[in-house]
């Protein structure tokens, strides 16, 4: 078996870069990831069921994500698995 010289390693194109909005969303996600445990400890009473808090947090995050997708118009393509 011989190898052709036109393999992926011979490509002269540069690697794909992230656009500005992707970097902003990743920054916001990092801030949310860092602040969520601090805010949860600060604003929830100690006798509350932790699983309820986690469930509500995840539901709110899901609703926020769906509403942001609805605002940007990417809901249908995201749910169908297609890129825009």
N, C-alpha and C positions, 0 to 999 in steps of 0.2 A: 504494500500500500504506500503510495507516495502522497506527500502533502503538497498542496498548492501554496504559492507564496501570497495568496490574497486572503489570508486569514484575518481574524479580528485584531491580532496584534500588529498588523501592518497598517491599520487605519490611521489616517493623518488628522482626523477630526478631534477636536478637544472634548474633554468630558463635559457632560451637561452641568449647567450651573442653576442654582435656585434663584427664582425671581424675588423681588423685594417683598411681595405680599407673603410668600411662604416663610421668609425669615421673620417677618413680623408675627405671623401666627405661631411659629415655633417659640419665639420669645414670650408671647402671651401664655402659651401652654406651660413654659418653664416657670413663669411667675405664679400661675395658678397652682402648679404642682408643689411649689415651695410654700405658698401661703395657706393652702387648704388645711393642712394639719394644725397649723398655729391658730387659725381662725376657728376651727372646730373645737379645739381645746378651750379656747377663750370664751366662746359664746354658747356652748352647750352645757347643760347642768350635768354634774357627775353621775346622777342616778338614772340617766336616760339610757335606753337600750341602744348600744352602739350599732347593731345591725340595721336598726331603723334609720339612724343618721346616715349611714353609708348608702342605704337604698335610696333615700330622698336626695342625697347629693348626686348620685348617679342618674336619677331621673331628671333632675334639674339640668345637669350637664347635657344629657341627651336631648332634652327639649330646646336648650339653647343652641346646640349644634344643628338640629333640624330647622329652627327658625333662621339661623344664619344662612343655611343652605337655601331656604325659601327666599330670603332677601336677595341673595346673589343669583338666584335662578338655576342653581345646580342640583336641585333635589332629584329631578327625574333621572338625570344621567348618573348620579351617584347611586341611586337605588337600583338602576338597571345594570350597573357595573361598567358603564361606558365613560370614556374620557371626553372632555369637551373639545 
